[in-house]
C-alpha cells in the first residue's frame, strides 16, 4: 500500500489517505520530493503525545518515590585556589 504521497495527490485522494492512516499506517506527504507532513491515526497520535506517567514534577512529588535512597548532601569543597 502507498505510504508516500505528493501534495497534489494527497489533496485529491484525502479520504483514501485518511483510511490508510486509520488502519495504523503512517502516511507521508511530500512537497518537491521532501517529506513535509505525516498523517497518523488518532490512536497513534494519542500514544505519541500523552505521557502515562504525567509530568516530571508530579512524579517527583509522589509519596511512593524512594526518597530514602537519595543523598541530597552538598559537597562543601570550593575547588582549587587560583592566582590572578
C-alpha positions in Angstrom: 0.0 0.0 0.0 1.1 3.5 -0.7 2.7 5.4 2.3 4.2 8.4 0.5 2.0 10.9 -1.4 2.8 14.1 -3.4 0.8 17.0 -2.1 -1.5 17.3 -5.1 -2.2 13.5 -5.0 -2.9 13.7 -1.2 -5.4 16.5 -1.8 -7.2 14.5 -4.5 -7.3 11.3 -2.5 -7.6 12.6 1.0 -10.3 10.1 2.1 -8.1 7.2 1.0 -5.1 8.6 2.7 -7.1 9.0 6.0 -8.4 5.4 5.8 -4.9 4.1 5.4 -3.6 6.2 8.3 -6.6 5.0 10.4 -5.5 1.4 9.8 -2.2 2.1 11.5 -0.1 3.0 8.5 1.5 6.5 8.8 1.2 8.4 5.5 3.9 10.8 4.4 3.1 13.9 2.3 5.9 15.3 0.2 6.4 18.7 -1.3 9.1 18.9 -4.1 10.3 15.4 -3.1 10.9 16.2 0.6 8.8 15.0 3.5 6.5 17.8 4.6 3.9 16.2 6.8 2.9 12.8 8.3 -0.7 11.7 8.7 -1.2 9.4 11.7 -4.2 7.7 13.2 -5.8 9.4 16.2 -4.6 6.4 18.3 -1.0 6.7 17.2 -1.1 10.5 17.8 -2.5 10.0 21.3 0.2 7.5 22.1 2.9 9.9 21.0 1.6 13.0 22.8 0.2 11.6 26.1 2.6 10.5 28.8 1.1 7.8 31.1 3.4 8.9 33.9 2.3 12.5 33.9 4.7 15.4 34.4 8.1 15.1 36.0 7.1 17.4 38.9 4.1 15.2 39.8 6.3 12.1 39.6 8.9 13.7 41.9 6.3 14.8 44.4 4.6 11.4 44.5 4.7 9.9 48.0 5.8 6.5 46.8 9.2 7.8 45.4 12.1 6.1 47.1 13.5 9.1 48.9 15.4 7.1 51.5 18.0 6.1 48.8 18.7 9.6 47.7 21.6 11.6 49.0 20.9 15.4 48.9 24.0 16.4 50.8 26.2 19.0 49.1 30.0 18.8 48.8 31.5 21.9 50.6 34.7 21.8 48.6 35.2 25.2 46.9 37.6 23.9 44.3 41.2 24.9 43.8 42.9 28.2 44.7 43.7 30.4 41.7 46.1 33.3 41.5 45.1 36.3 39.4 
